[in-house]
Amino acid sequence: MLWFLAALVLILLAIWSGTFRKVLLVVGGLAVALAVVIWAYLSIQGEQNRKEFEASKTRIQSSEIELVDVGLQPGYGPGDYKLVGRARNKNSSYTLGELNLQITLEDCIRDKCEVIGQKAETIYLNAPPGQSRDFDEYVSFPGVKAIKGELQWNYRLVFVTGKRD
């Protein structure tokens, strides 16, 4: 209600006062120019961030990462798990920023397995060249309620990112 009254007063002042109309045009023009400058800056920053992220995916090869003692532990409820392990950065130049893993859950009865859940999980690390970092991340598979047979799972390293020091 207050905004409506303020807008009404501005409109009436713009109609009755030529000086106010000029001030309103100048202020409005400056606001539009500022909005354009901010939009351009954010667009350029977004493009630079996208290019940096794509470049970071080429700095460390998957073969330079060793994943050790990776396990999937039961979580708090059905479909909730805790992914644990250690990542070793064997690259000599770049800090390991993040791992992206594709995790697949299977419900196996006898020799027949059925995929019941699949998820890409990003693990954020800060492992300098030649160092290791432990990780534990909660992973949720909302569609997984009950396992009828034996739960089996696997993971695949999709990509890693390397950061400059």
Backbone as a ProteinNet text record, in pm:
[ID]
protein_1_A
[PRIMARY]
MLWFLAALVLILLAIWSGTFRKVLLVVGGLAVALAVVIWAYLSIQGEQNRKEFEASKTRIQSSEIELVDVGLQPGYGPGDYKLVGRARNKNSSYTLGELNLQITLEDCIRDKCEVIGQKAETIYLNAPPGQSRDFDEYVSFPGVKAIKGELQWNYRLVFVTGKRD
[TERTIARY]
81.5	0	86.4	193.9	283	352.3	391.8	456.7	359.6	235.9	135.1	122	116.7	104.9	228.3	347.1	471.2	473.8	433.7	429.6	329.5	215.1	113.4	166.7	236.7	295.1	398.8	484.5	585.9	520.6	416.3	346.6	283.9	219.3	157.5	261.8	374.2	481.4	538.5	553	605.6	509	379.2	280.1	280.1	285.4	270.2	399.2	515.7	640.1	737.5	768.7	864	1003.5	1046.2	1178	1188.2	1082.5	1083	1088	1018.8	1019.5	1161.8	1236	1374.5	1464	1448.7	1526.6	1493.7	1365.1	1322.1	1381.9	1388	1447.9	1597.7	1666.7	1810.8	1836.8	1763.8	1781.7	1744.5	1635.6	1594.8	1698.4	1750.3	1855.8	1981	2020.2	2137.1	2112.3	1991.6	1958.2	1964.4	1913	1918.7	2063.9	2143.6	2284.2	2358.9	2332.6	2397	2355.9	2228.7	2181.2	2249.9	2269.2	2337.5	2483.3	2549.9	2689.9	2701.3	2613.3	2615.4	2588.1	2488.4	2456.5	2576.7	2642.5	2759.1	2872.6	2897.1	3003	2974	2850.4	2815.2	2821	2784.5	2792.6	2937.5	3024.8	3167.1	3226.2	3193.9	3243.9	3194.6	3066.7	3011.6	3082.6	3111.6	3182.3	3325.4	3392.2	3528.4	3527.9	3430.5	3421.1	3395.3	3309.6	3281.3	3406.2	3481.4	3604.9	3708.8	3720.9	3816.3	3778.6	3649.3	3605.5	3637.1	3609.3	3639.5	3789.4	3871.1	4017.1	4063.8	3999.2	4041.7	4021.8	3928	3901	4007.7	4098.7	4203.8	4341.3	4353.5	4485.3	4535.7	4446.5	4485	4412.7	4486.7	4427.5	4371.7	4268.9	4210	4313.2	4407	4511.1	4606.9	4604.5	4691.6	4623.4	4503.2	4428.9	4414.5	4447.8	4429.2	4325.2	4219.7	4116.6	4139.3	4149.9	4186.3	4077.7	4051.5	3956.3	3820.1	3770.5	3640.8	3532.9	3440.2	3332	3201.6	3094	2960.4	2896.8	2876.4	2822.9	2676.6	2597.9	2456.5	2443.9	2341.9	2316.8	2204.4	2129.7	2026.3	1893.1	1868.5	1739.4	1750.1	1639	1640.6	1690.3	1785	1839.5	1947.2	1980.4	2084.8	2212.6	2324.8	2453.5	2561.7	2672.9	2789.9	2902.6	2953.8	3064.5	3194	3283.6	3408.9	3525.9	3641.8	3761.6	3872.6	3975.1	4090.7	4128.1	4157.9	4200.8	4346.1	4428.3	4570.8	4592.3	4651.5	4682.9	4826.4	4844.9	4978.5	5030.2	4952.5	4996.2	5101.1	5202.6	5311.3	5294.1	5189.5	5176	5050.4	4940.7	4812.8	4751.1	4677.2	4601.6	4471.6	4439.9	4314.7	4200.7	4110.7	3999.8	3876.6	3834.1	3714.2	3717	3644.7	3623.8	3477.3	3446.7	3308.3	3295.8	3215.6	3197.9	3056.4	3043.8	2914.2	2897.2	2798.8	2776.4	2651.6	2665.1	2554.4	2524	2396.5	2350.4	2277	2302.4	2234.6	2175.9	2058.9	1993.6	2010.3	2088	2121.9	2052.8	1978.7	1916.7	1978.2	2047.2	2126	2227.5	2222.2	2318.7	2259.5	2138.2	2072.7	2071.5	2133.7	2141.5	2058.7	1994.5	1910.6	1955.1	1980.2	2018.8	1897.9	1914.9	1805.2	1834.1	1956.5	1990.9	2121.5	2125.9	2248.4	2255.2	2374.6	2386.9	2528.3	2539.8	2669.8	2691.4	2805	2835.9	2967.8	2967.8	3089.4	3146.4	3274.5	3344.6	3448.1	3434.6	3525.4	3643	3762.5	3885.9	3979.9	4086.2	4192.2	4323.9	4358.4	4476.7	4589.1	4690.2	4803.4	4877.6	4963.9	5039.5	5111.2	5095.1	5162.7	5099.7	4986	4922.5	4790.2	4737.8	4611.4	4513.3	4385.5	4280	4173.1	4128.2	4017.1	3886.8	3785	3654.5	3545.7	3439.3	3316.3	3200.2	3119.6	3008.4	2880.2	2774.4	2644.5	2584.7	2537	2478.2	2337.4	2241.6	2103.5	2048.8	1982.4	1911.7	1764.2	1689.2	1552.3	1459.9	1483	1395	1422.6	1531.3	1568	1504.8	1413.3	1344.1	1389.7	1377	1411.5	1490.6	1592.5	1673.3	1614.8	1580.9	1520	1625.6	1740.1	1847.9	1968.4	2081.3	2205.9	2242.7	2277.7	2317.2	2459.5	2477.3	2610	2617.5	2737.4	2752.6	2887.2	2898.6	3027.1	3030.9	3148.9	3164.9	3258.8	3245.5	3331.3	3372.6	3500.6	3551.9	3518.6	3434.8	3391.3	3491.3	3523.4	3625.3	3681.6	3797.2	3860	3894.9	3907.5	3950.5	4081.9	4164.3	4292.7	4295.8	4341.3	4347.5	4493.6	4513.4	4646.8	4670.4	4793.4	4826.1	4848.4
-118.9	0	126	124.7	240.1	262.6	153.4	164.6	226.5	187.8	242	393.9	437.6	581.4	657.3	599.5	664.1	675.5	571.2	574.3	679.5	687.8	786.5	928.5	955.7	1087.9	1120.1	1023.6	1046.2	1078.4	1007	1031.5	1170.7	1206.8	1340	1451.1	1434.5	1534.9	1544.8	1429.7	1430.4	1502.1	1491	1557.6	1708.7	1752.9	1894.2	1975.1	1908.2	1985	1946.4	2044.2	2020.6	1991.8	2058.9	2036.5	1895.8	1853.5	1718.6	1613.5	1641.7	1549.4	1532.1	1641.1	1635.1	1556.1	1583.3	1511	1361.7	1332.2	1192	1123.1	1192	1135.2	1110.5	1204.5	1188.2	1071.1	1065.4	957.3	823	819.4	695.9	651.7	746.8	714.6	659.7	721.1	672.1	531.5	506.7	373.8	268.7	301.1	206.9	182.9	289.6	274.9	189.1	212.3	132.3	-14.1	-39.2	-177.1	-245.7	-174.1	-230.7	-262.5	-173.2	-196.6	-317.8	-328.4	-443	-572	-571.7	-690.9	-732.8	-637	-668.3	-726.8	-667.6	-717.8	-861.3	-886.4	-1021.4	-1122.4	-1081.1	-1170.6	-1206.9	-1108.6	-1133.2	-1222.9	-1195.9	-1279.2	-1422.9	-1440	-1574	-1650.7	-1583.7	-1648.6	-1684.2	-1593.9	-1623.8	-1741.3	-1747.2	-1858.9	-1990.2	-1987.6	-2108.2	-2156.9	-2063.7	-2100.8	-2155.7	-2095	-2142.7	-2282.9	-2308	-2440.6	-2545.1	-2513.8	-2608.5	-2633.5	-2529.7	-2547	-2629.8	-2613.9	-2687.1	-2837.5	-2876.8	-3019.2	-3086.6	-3008.5	-3065.8	-3064.6	-3005.4	-2990.1	-3117.7	-3196.7	-3321.5	-3434.8	-3534.9	-3651.3	-3745.8	-3819	-3916	-4018	-4049.5	-4147.5	-4094.5	-3964.9	-3906.1	-3900.3	-3954.7	-3959.3	-4104.4	-4132.9	-4266.7	-4258.6	-4338.2	-4344.8	-4471.3	-4454.7	-4564.3	-4582.8	-4707.3	-4741.7	-4674.8	-4672.2	-4611.6	-4709	-4659.3	-4742.8	-4666.5	-4742.6	-4685	-4742.9	-4658.1	-4702.5	-4662.5	-4741.1	-4705.3	-4569.2	-4495.1	-4363.3	-4369	-4259.9	-4245.9	-4308.2	-4327.2	-4381.7	-4455.8	-4505.6	-4577.4	-4486.6	-4535.3	-4459	-4360	-4350.6	-4258.3	-4335.5	-4285.3	-4351.8	-4248.1	-4297.6	-4213	-4270.8	-4190.4	-4229.4	-4184.5	-4278.9	-4247.3	-4296.2	-4237.5	-4282.2	-4179.7	-4203.4	-4114	-4091.8	-3966.5	-3931.5	-3886	-3948	-3910.9	-3835	-3718.5	-3635.4	-3662.8	-3733.5	-3767.1	-3665.9	-3561.1	-3456.5	-3371	-3329.4	-3253	-3101.5	-3057.4	-2913.4	-2849	-2922.8	-2861.4	-2923.5	-2839.6	-2883.4	-2947.4	-3063.6	-3131.7	-3054.5	-3002.2	-2921.9	-3004.9	-3086.4	-3165.9	-3292.6	-3390.8	-3516.7	-3524.1	-3575.4	-3601.4	-3750.6	-3817.6	-3962.4	-3995.6	-4095.7	-4152.6	-4276.3	-4276.6	-4387.8	-4463.8	-4595.2	-4680	-4782.5	-4791.9	-4892.9	-5002.1	-5126.9	-5240.4	-5329.3	-5381.5	-5478.9	-5613.6	-5703.5	-5830.1	-5946.5	-6022.5	-6145.7	-6258	-6346.6	-6452.6	-6387.9	-6420.2	-6362.9	-6251.4	-6211	-6106.8	-5976.2	-5874.2	-5743.5	-5641.6	-5554.3	-5450.7	-5315.4	-5220.2	-5086.1	-5020.1	-4976.9	-4913	-4766.6	-4724.6	-4585.2	-4548.1	-4425.4	-4376.6	-4226.7	-4181.6	-4040.8	-3991.9	-3868.7	-3802.3	-3724.3	-3744.8	-3678.6	-3603.8	-3477.1	-3396.4	-3388.2	-3420.5	-3416.6	-3305	-3208	-3093.3	-3122	-3111.4	-3138.1	-3020.9	-3021.1	-2923.3	-2995.9	-3084.2	-3167.8	-3114.9	-3050.3	-3000.2	-3113.8	-3079.7	-3182.4	-3277.1	-3406.8	-3507.9	-3537.2	-3478.3	-3500.6	-3575.2	-3620.9	-3694.6	-3623.5	-3649.1	-3596.5	-3704.2	-3720.7	-3810.1	-3737.5	-3813.6	-3753.9	-3841.7	-3779.7	-3849.4	-3757.1	-3805.4	-3728.3	-3808.1	-3741.6	-3808.3	-3806.8	-3922.8	-3939.6	-3995.1	-3933.4	-3977.2	-4024.5	-4138.3	-4193.3	-4199.8	-4093.1	-4084.4	-4196.8	-4252	-4356.2	-4494.4	-4510	-4641.3	-4656.5	-4750.4	-4769.9	-4898.2	-5010.4	-5138.6	-5222.3	-5288.6	-5379.1	-5519.2	-5581.3	-5715	-5824.6	-5798	-5897.3	-5842.2	-5843.2	-5791.9	-5662	-5560.2	-5432.3	-5442.9	-5408	-5394	-5254.1	-5200.3	-5065.4	-5052.2	-4953.3	-4922.7	-4773.9	-4727.6	-4586.7	-4574.7	-4462.8	-4430.9	-4284.9	-4259.1	-4122.5	-4053.8	-3951.3	-3882.6	-3774.2	-3686.3	-3583.9	-3533.8	-3470.4	-3404	-3262.1	-3173	-3036.6	-3007.3	-2932.2	-2889.5	-2739	-2693.8	-2550.2	-2505.6	-2383.9	-2324.7	-2282.8	-2297.2	-2254.2	-2105.4
0	0	0	78.9	85.7	-48.4	-117	-247.9	-349.2	-339.9	-431.5	-412.5	-288.4	-260.8	-307	-284.8	-328.3	-480.8	-552	-698.6	-746.5	-680.2	-717.3	-699.8	-590.3	-565.5	-672.8	-708.5	-812.3	-946.5	-980.6	-1108	-1109.6	-1000	-993.1	-999.5	-930.6	-936.6	-1077.2	-1145.9	-1282.4	-1376.7	-1352.1	-1437	-1412.2	-1285.3	-1251	-1254	-1242.2	-1230.9	-1342.8	-1426.5	-1536.1	-1483.7	-1377.2	-1318.9	-1262.1	-1192.7	-1135.9	-1246.5	-1358.3	-1471.5	-1524.5	-1535.2	-1585.1	-1488.2	-1358.8	-1257.2	-1263	-1277	-1284.5	-1407.4	-1521.3	-1642	-1624.4	-1562.2	-1539.7	-1445	-1333.6	-1236.5	-1299.7	-1375.3	-1443	-1544.8	-1621.2	-1719.1	-1652.2	-1540.7	-1466.9	-1411	-1363.9	-1309.8	-1420.4	-1538.6	-1651.4	-1693	-1701.1	-1739	-1636.8	-1509.3	-1404.7	-1415.3	-1442.3	-1457.9	-1575.7	-1685.7	-1803.1	-1770.9	-1700.3	-1663.1	-1570.7	-1473	-1381.1	-1456.9	-1545.3	-1624.2	-1709.4	-1774.7	-1858.6	-1774.2	-1658.5	-1570.4	-1526.2	-1482.6	-1437.7	-1552.1	-1672.5	-1788.3	-1819	-1815.9	-1842.7	-1734.8	-1608.7	-1498.2	-1512	-1546.9	-1564.4	-1674.3	-1784.1	-1895.6	-1855.7	-1784.3	-1737.4	-1640.6	-1549.7	-1455.1	-1528.1	-1630.6	-1707.8	-1780.1	-1841.6	-1911.8	-1814.2	-1697.4	-1596.8	-1549.4	-1528.7	-1485.6	-1592.7	-1718.3	-1826.3	-1835.7	-1819.9	-1822.5	-1703.7	-1587.7	-1468	-1484.5	-1571.2	-1593	-1679.4	-1736.6	-1822	-1754.9	-1638	-1574.2	-1508	-1453.2	-1387.1	-1458.8	-1500	-1565.1	-1458.8	-1493.7	-1400.8	-1355.2	-1442.1	-1407.9	-1300.8	-1275.4	-1173.8	-1036.7	-1028.6	-902.7	-861	-736.4	-682.3	-571	-586	-483.6	-402.5	-269.5	-180.8	-74.9	-40.4	67	49.2	-72.7	-99.1	-54.7	24.3	74.8	80.9	81.5	92.9	217.7	318.1	446.2	457.8	531.6	551	618.9	578.7	637.1	737.9	746.8	849.3	811.7	684.8	644.1	513.4	463	335.7	222.5	146.8	35.8	73.8	202.1	247.8	279.1	228.2	246.8	273.2	321	343.5	259.1	167.3	80.5	147	173.4	241.7	158.4	182.8	114.2	124.1	45.5	41.2	-103.9	-137.1	-272.6	-267.1	-352.2	-362	-492.4	-479.9	-596.1	-638.2	-749	-798.1	-899.3	-925.8	-1017.2	-948	-1021.5	-959.6	-971.7	-1040.4	-1065.2	-1008.1	-1000.3	-966	-841.3	-769.9	-652.7	-699.5	-643.5	-674.9	-610.4	-692.3	-641.6	-610.1	-706.8	-684.3	-768.2	-718.2	-788.9	-823.7	-940.8	-975.1	-1001.8	-920.5	-930.2	-974	-1057.3	-1092.8	-1006.4	-917.9	-824.9	-870.2	-877.3	-920.4	-813	-774.9	-679.5	-755.6	-715	-776.3	-667.5	-694.7	-607.6	-678.1	-616.2	-680.1	-608.9	-686.7	-638.5	-721.1	-651.6	-715	-809	-937.1	-1031.1	-1115.5	-1082.9	-1160.2	-1080.8	-1139.4	-1072.8	-1150.6	-1074.9	-1132.7	-1076.2	-1165.4	-1121.6	-1057	-931.6	-858.7	-825.4	-850.5	-824	-890.4	-941.6	-1004.2	-980	-943.3	-907.6	-933	-980.7	-992	-862.9	-800.8	-673.7	-687.4	-648.8	-652.5	-511.9	-500.4	-372.3	-380.7	-293.5	-294.5	-202.8	-259.6	-186.4	-207.2	-134	-155.1	-130.9	-224.9	-209	-297.7	-237.3	-315.8	-386	-481	-552.9	-457	-481.4	-402.1	-266.7	-236.6	-106.8	-121.8	-9.1	-4.9	87.1	62.4	149.5	166.7	291.7	319.8	287.6	254.5	230.1	288.8	328.5	364.7	328.3	238.7	183.2	197	237.3	241.3	101.6	60.1	-71.6	-52.3	-116	-101	-235.1	-231.3	-346.3	-307.2	-331.1	-281.1	-328.5	-446.3	-497.7	-441.2	-365.7	-312	-173.8	-163	-34.9	34.7	-33.4	29.2	-70.2	-20.2	-101.6	-88	-198.9	-195.5	-188.9	-249.2	-249.3	-175.2	-242.9	-186	-256.7	-178.3	-235.7	-288.2	-413.2	-470.6	-529.4	-529.7	-580.6	-648.6	-733.5	-795.7	-825.2	-858.4	-890.9	-1010.1	-1077.3	-1190.9	-1176.4	-1191.6	-1185.4	-1318	-1313.5	-1434.8	-1473.2	-1377.8	-1403.4	-1272.2	-1280.6	-1166.8	-1210.7	-1113.3	-1146.5	-1077.2	-1146.4	-1092.5	-1078.1	-962	-935.4	-935.7	-978.5	-969.5	-824.8	-779.8	-643	-635.8
[MASK]
+++++++++++++++++++++++++++++++++++++++++++++++++++++++++++++++++++++++++++++++++++++++++++++++++++++++++++++++++++++++++++++++++++++++++++++++++++++++++++++++++++++

